[in-house]
């Protein structure tokens, strides 16, 4: 384990040196990301000028909802910074034969293919999320109990694990198909569902969609569970969500490992 940590830190340091070599581009990427996030926050503020909460009786008033948004920013920034850059390179590696060089290394291929690139500019939104959380939590009607602060980082890790599993399975599809840009677009579209409270998915169309995105593709557990733990009172339903998030995270990691190993076993190099 220490060996893999040291290798990852070497990758991260090399990526940081590269980013600092082109500081203007790095700053521009951070500013662009922060500008996009600022427009989203302005839109949410506009929404709350017309309604006291998102969905009647859901408990997602202004401050809890911004804690929800902050949680989503933190989770997605971790995934975007540490996993997506490497996965996005995989299509080119399969096409050019770069994957062959990875597979002969005396290291786990999944580790190398998912963590060799780090995009530090993606962490800008995460920092905004931390600041937004620090603003929202003291303004909640009920402060989070100590157990909520213990559960929150664990559930953040669970949310990251669920998204990591999706990224790895899409990477496996790249190995099998050679090119899957449309599947990465699919990842972006499906994760859009996690940006809103699960309670808004109701009615004849929303109900089945909520079931699908909770029990089949557990994308609604990624942000909803940790955000509910920190922003709303702990209830029996909350604890069920905590258990579901932990189980979904473990299942996502196991499933992604199986799919990735099978994809590697089916790979026959770029020249075959």
N, C-alpha and C positions, 0 to 999 in steps of 0.2 A: 504493500500500500504506500509506504514512504517513497518508493521508487516512482510510482505513478504521480504522486503529489509533486515530487521534484520535477518530473518531466512536464507536467501541466504548468508549473510556475515558470519553467524555461520557455514554453510556448507563449505564455502570457507576457513575459518580459520582452520577448522578441516582437510580439504584436504591438506592445506599447512603444517600443523603440521605433517601429515602422510608423505608427500614428504620429509620434512626435517629430519624425522626419518631415512629415507633411502637415505641419501644425495648422496652416490656414484651412486645409480640407477638413481636418479634425474639428476645428472650431465651427466651420460652416455646417458640418453634419449635426453637431450639438445644437447650434442655433436653430437649424431647420426642424429638428425633433422637438425642441422646446416651443418653437412657434406653433407647430401643429397641435401640441398639447395645450397650449394657451388658448387656442381657438376652441378646442373641445371644452375646456373649463368655462370659457365665456358662454358657450352654448348651454351648458348645464345651469349656469347662473341665470341665464335668460329663462330657462324652463321653470325654475323655482320662483320667478317673479309672477307666474301665472297659477302655480299649484303648490300647496304646502308639502306634498309628498308624492313619490312615484308610486302610483297605485293606491287606491283608498284602503286604509287599514293595514298596509304592508309594513309600516314602521320605517320606511325608507324616506325620511324627511331630509332636509338639506344636509345637516352634519353627518348623519349615518351614511347617506349616499356618497358624500365626498370621501368618507373613510373607505367605502366600497371601491370608489375610483382609485384611491391611493393604493389599495391592495392590488388591484389589477395592474397598475403601473409598475409596482415592485416586482410582481411575478413575471410579467411579460418582458421587462427590461433584463431580467436575469437570463431568460431563455434567448432573447434576441442578442444578448452580448456573448454568451458562452457556448451556445449550441447551434443556432441557425447559421452563422457565417460558415462554419465547417460543413454543415449539411448542404448548403447552397453550392459549395464547390464540388460536391460529389459527382454531379452530372458531367462536368468537364473532366474529372479524374477517370471516370468510366470510359469516356469517349477517347481520351488520349492515352490511356494505359497507365495513368498515375496510380490507379488502385492496385495494380500489380506490385508496385514498389512498396505499398503499405502492407500488403498481405505477407510479404516475406520478412517483415520486421519482427523481432522477438518480443513483441508487445501485443496486447489485445487490439484487434482491428477496430472494434466498436469504439474503444477509447480514442484511438488515433483519429478516426474519421469524424467523430462528433465533438472533439475538444481541441483540435490543433490550431484553431483560429479564435481570436477573441476580438470583439468589436467594442472598444471601451466607450465610444461615443453613444452606444445604446444605453449605457448606464445613466445618462443624463435624465431620462424619464424616471428612472428608479429613484434618483435623488429628489426629483419633484414629488414623487409619491411619498417619500419619507417626510418631506416638509409638509405636504398636504395632510398626511396622517397626524403629524404633530399639531397641526392647526385644528383638525376636526375632533380629535378625541377629547380634549378638555372641554369642548362645547356640547358634548353629548348629554342628554338628560340624565342618564345613569352612567357613571364611570365604569369601565370594564373591571371586573374582579381580578384578583391576582392569578387565578387559574386561567383566565382568558389570555393574559400576557404569556403564560407558559405554553398554551396551546397554539397561539398565533404563529410563532416562528416554525413550529412543527408543521402546521397546516400550509404555511408558505412553501415549505420544502415539498409537501405532498402535491401542491398545485404545480410546482416546477417539475416534479417527477412525472405527473400525468402528461404535461406538454412535451417533456423530453421523450416520453414513450411514443407520442405521435410523430415527433421529428425523426426518431430512429426508424419507425415503420415506413415513413415516406422515403427515407434514405435507402431502405431495403428495396423499395419499389424502383428507385433509380437504378440500382444494381441489376434488377431483373429486366427493366424496360430500356435502359440506356439513356433515356431522357424523360423527365416527369415534371417539367415546369408547371404544367397545369395542376399537378397534385400539390405543389407548394402553394399555388393560388387557392386550392381547396383548403389547405391548412389555415390560410389567412381568413377565408370566409367562415370556416367552422368556428374558429376562435372568436369571431365577432359575437357569437352567442354568449360568451362568457363575460362580456363587457357590461351586461345589464342584470339586475336582480332577477332571480328565477321566478318571482311572483308575477312578473309581467306576462309570463307565458301561461295564459289561461284561456278558457273558452274552447270551442270545438276544434280550432286549429292549434292554439297555443298549448293546450293540455297534452296532446300526443307528442308535440315537439319537445315539451319539457321532459316527458318520460324518455324520449329517445336520447336527449342530450344529458340525461342524468344516469341512466342505467345501461345504455348501449354504447354511446360515446360520452363518457362522463365529463364533458366540457363544462357543464354548469357547476360542478363541484370545485373547479379550480379556484375561482375567486369568491363565489357565494359563501362557501363554508368558512374560510378564515375571516372574511368581512363580517359575516353574521356573528361570529364569536366575539369580535372586538367591538362591534357597533350596536349590538342588540342584546337584551337580557338572555342569559343562558336558560334554555328550556329543554324538555325532553326531545323535541324535534331537532334542536341544535346538536345534541349529543349523538343522535342518529346520523346527522350529517357528518359529524366528525368521524364516526366509525366508517361511514361510506367513503369519505375522502381517503382515509388511510388504506382501506381495502382496494379502492380504485387505483391509488398510486402504486401499490405493490403489484396489482394485476397488470397495470400498464408497463411497468418495468419488465416483468416476466414475459409478457406477450411480445414486447419489442425485442427482447433478447432472442426469443425463439424465432421470430420472423427474420431478424437480421442474420442469425446463424444459418437459416435455410437459404437465404438469398446468397450468402457467401459460398455455401456449398454448391449452389447452382451456377455460380460465376465461372466463366471459362476464359478469362483474360480478353483484352481488347483485340488481340490478333487472331483469336479462334473463331 
